C-alpha cells in the first residue's frame, strides 16, 4: 500500500471514529435531556412507562440490527443457567434506569450527573465484596474526592430534593452492581472459570437483545400497578401537544442509539477511551442542561461537581497504573 493510500485510509478511519463519538455524545446527552424535558417540564410524569418505551425500542431495534442488518453475529442462549443470568441482569438494569428516570422528576440534570459520576465508587465497593478483587490503596484513595465532591455539591444545590437524591443514588448503585454482576456472570477468562463457561460469553449487543424483552415483561405489570392511568393521560397529552408522540419516539430511539454507539465506540477504540469520553460527556451534559433549563447553580455546587469529576479521572488513572 502506498503512503497516499495509507494516509487516505487513516483519515477515513479517524473520520469514522469521530462520527461514532459524536453519535455517542448526542445520543447519551439527547436522551438525558429529553427524559428531563418529558418528565419534569412537559407534564409526562410516568418514568416507569418511559423506561418501558426505551426497552421496547431496544428490543425491536436490536433484533433488526443483529438479525437483518447483521452488525454482529447472532449468539443464541445456550442453557437455562445462562438465561437466568441474563434475566437477573435485566431486572437490575431495569431498576437502574427507572431510578434514574424518577430522579429526573425531582432533580436538575446537573446534580443528577454529579451523583451519577460516583459510579466508580459503587463499582469498586461491589467488586471488593462480590469478587474479592483488591485494588492498590492509592486507587481507593482517589475515590475520596469522588464522594466528597457529591457531599459538597449536595450542600450547594438549590434544587436539592431528598427523594430524588435517594432515587438517583440508588440508580447509580444499581448501575454499578449491574456492571460488576455482568463481569461475573457473562464474561469469561477461560473454560475453567467457576461461574461460567467460555461458550456462554455474549457481546453487549446480543446481551441487549435478550435483556430488553425481559425488561419489558418486568415493567408491564409495574406500569399497570404503579401508573394505572398512564394511557388516559398520554392520550390527553397527545391531543394537547402535537409533537408528544414524536418526542416519545425520538426519545426511545435515542435510548437504543446510546447503547449501540457505546458498543461501537468501545469496539473501535478502547474501554479506557470510553471512560475518558464519559467523564467529559457528563460535564458537557451539565453545561447544556443549565443553558436549556436555566436551573440555578452555585459556586459550591460547581466546585463539588468538579471535585467529583477530577476524583473519577484520578481513580481511572490510578487503576491503570497500579493494575
Helices and strands as residue ranges (DSSP letters): H 3-36, I 37-41, H 47-63, I 64-68, H 80-106, H 109-116, H 119-131, H 137-141, H 143-155, H 162-185, G 198-200, H 204-226, H 230-240, H 244-268, H 271-293, H 299-321
